[in-house]
Amino acid sequence: MFKIGVQVYSVRDDYAADVKQCLRKLKDIGYEGVELFGALANHPAEFLRDALKEAGLECCGFHTRWEEFETEEKIQFVVDYMKTLGCDYVIVPWMPEKTPEQWEEQIAAFNRLLERFRKEGLRFGFHAHKGEMYTLSNGRFAWDMIGEQTPEDFVMQVDIGNVLNGGREPIELYRKFASRGATVHYKAYSKEKGYDCAIGEDDIDWKTIVDISKNTPECEWIIVEKDAQDNYESITRSYHNLKKII
């Protein structure tokens, strides 16, 4: 059975102001883990490891910018950082829009890094934004291309709200690649309110989404996220609404 985490980007201003206090608040809501984000230079791995332990939270991933992988020296730093932190999941959070040819090159780069991280005992993958849902000039869309051209252990971190915002059907797309989603983002999205809503108060059939996660043995973490800076209210409602469904 999966655990419930939260992406600290949801409360990024509070996180930047006081990491330890922010983590305590997330634990108090009920979350079991947090997915971190940002430049690795912002905080030493030892500091975050100890802060998580003090709060009683697990690290369920790190959204690591593509710039962190530019050189072999940087890649080794990422490896050492994640091992010290105790983070198994290294996820690239975003890519700019690309042509089909550029995506082919990017996927090849993903695969090279995957092989490296696999040897280090770490999981590597990519997070979906709405741009990966748009139809490209070759009639395909990037998320499908990534799924077809990466090995089974490449983490395809689907974001349910971003899929809907990108014009695709979340249930259909999540089900197609569910076994690749060791971690999955549960983000609310409403056609009327956009991302300004909580899970269970939007246009997504969360019961079916939860059922897919429950029936996918590979799914280890569902990770709640809100795009706009939250004051803990929305992610609290999302957590409790999810618990009612689960």
VENHUUR-V442733 format. One record per pair of residues at least 12 apart in sequence whose C-alpha atoms are under 8 Angstrom apart, sorted by the first residue. I is the first residue (numbers start at 1). J is the second residue. D is the distance in whole Angstrom. If there is no record, write none. Layout:
BEGIN
i/j/d
I/J/D
I/J/D
END
This chain:
BEGIN
i/j/d
1/214/6
1/217/7
1/219/8
1/220/7
2/213/8
2/214/7
2/219/6
2/220/4
2/221/5
2/222/7
3/32/7
3/33/8
3/220/6
3/221/5
3/222/6
4/31/6
4/32/6
4/33/7
4/221/6
4/222/5
4/223/6
4/224/8
5/31/5
5/32/6
5/33/4
5/34/5
5/35/7
5/60/7
5/221/7
5/222/6
5/223/4
5/224/6
6/26/8
6/31/7
6/33/7
6/34/5
6/35/6
6/223/5
6/224/5
6/225/6
7/34/6
7/35/5
7/36/6
7/37/8
7/223/6
7/224/6
7/225/5
8/34/6
8/35/6
8/36/6
8/37/7
8/225/8
9/36/7
9/37/7
9/225/7
9/226/8
9/227/7
9/229/8
10/225/6
10/226/5
10/227/6
10/228/7
10/229/5
10/230/6
10/235/8
11/229/5
11/230/5
11/231/7
11/232/7
12/229/6
13/229/7
19/51/8
20/51/6
20/52/8
20/55/7
23/51/8
23/52/7
23/55/6
23/57/8
24/55/5
27/55/7
27/56/7
27/57/7
29/236/6
29/239/8
30/239/8
31/57/8
31/239/8
32/56/8
32/57/6
32/58/6
33/57/5
33/58/4
33/59/5
33/60/6
34/57/7
34/58/6
34/59/5
34/60/6
34/61/7
34/223/8
35/59/6
35/60/5
35/61/5
35/62/5
35/63/7
35/223/8
36/59/7
36/61/6
36/62/5
36/63/6
37/62/5
37/63/5
37/64/6
38/63/7
38/64/7
38/65/7
39/64/7
39/65/7
39/68/8
40/64/8
40/68/8
40/78/8
45/81/6
45/82/7
45/84/6
45/85/5
46/84/7
46/85/6
48/85/7
49/84/7
49/85/5
49/86/7
59/85/8
59/86/7
59/87/6
60/87/7
60/88/7
60/89/7
60/183/8
60/221/7
61/87/6
61/88/6
61/89/4
61/90/6
61/91/7
62/87/7
62/89/6
62/90/5
62/91/6
63/90/6
63/91/5
63/92/6
63/93/5
64/90/6
64/91/6
64/92/5
64/93/6
65/92/6
65/93/6
65/94/8
66/92/6
66/94/8
79/117/7
79/120/7
88/121/8
88/122/5
88/123/6
89/122/6
89/123/5
89/124/6
89/125/8
90/122/7
90/123/6
90/124/5
90/125/7
91/124/6
91/125/5
91/126/5
91/127/7
91/155/8
91/157/8
92/125/6
92/126/5
92/127/6
93/126/6
93/127/5
93/128/8
94/126/8
94/127/6
94/128/7
94/129/7
96/131/8
97/131/6
97/132/8
99/136/7
99/137/7
100/136/7
100/137/7
100/138/7
100/142/8
103/142/7
107/146/6
107/149/7
107/150/7
110/125/8
111/150/6
111/151/8
111/154/8
114/154/7
123/153/8
123/154/7
123/155/7
124/154/6
124/155/6
125/154/5
125/155/4
125/156/6
125/157/7
126/155/6
126/156/6
126/157/6
127/156/6
127/157/5
127/158/6
127/159/7
128/143/7
128/156/8
128/157/6
128/158/5
128/159/6
128/162/7
128/163/8
129/159/7
129/162/5
129/163/7
129/166/8
130/162/5
130/163/6
130/164/8
130/165/6
130/166/4
130/167/8
131/166/7
132/166/8
133/163/7
133/166/5
133/167/7
133/168/6
134/166/6
134/167/7
147/177/7
152/180/6
153/180/7
154/180/7
155/180/5
155/181/6
155/182/6
155/183/8
156/177/7
156/180/5
156/181/5
156/182/8
157/180/8
157/181/5
157/182/7
157/183/6
157/184/5
157/185/7
158/174/7
158/181/7
158/184/5
158/185/6
159/184/6
159/185/5
159/186/6
159/187/6
160/174/8
160/185/6
160/186/6
160/187/6
160/188/7
161/186/7
161/187/5
161/188/5
161/189/5
161/195/8
161/204/8
162/187/7
162/189/8
164/189/7
165/189/7
165/191/8
170/204/8
171/205/8
171/208/7
171/209/6
174/209/8
174/212/8
175/212/7
178/212/7
178/213/7
178/216/7
178/218/8
178/219/8
179/216/6
179/217/8
179/218/6
179/219/7
180/218/7
181/218/7
181/219/6
182/218/5
182/219/4
182/220/5
182/221/7
183/219/6
183/220/6
183/221/5
183/222/6
183/223/7
184/219/8
184/221/7
184/222/5
184/223/6
185/222/6
185/223/5
185/224/6
185/225/7
186/199/8
186/222/6
186/223/6
186/224/5
186/225/6
187/199/7
187/224/6
187/225/5
187/226/6
188/200/8
188/201/8
188/202/6
188/203/8
188/204/7
188/225/8
188/226/7
189/202/6
189/203/6
189/204/7
190/202/5
190/203/5
190/204/8
191/203/7
195/226/7
195/227/6
195/228/7
196/226/8
196/228/7
197/234/7
198/234/5
198/235/7
198/237/6
198/238/5
199/237/7
199/238/5
199/239/8
199/241/7
199/242/7
200/238/7
200/241/6
200/242/7
206/245/8
207/245/6
207/246/8
210/245/8
210/246/7
224/238/8
224/239/8
END
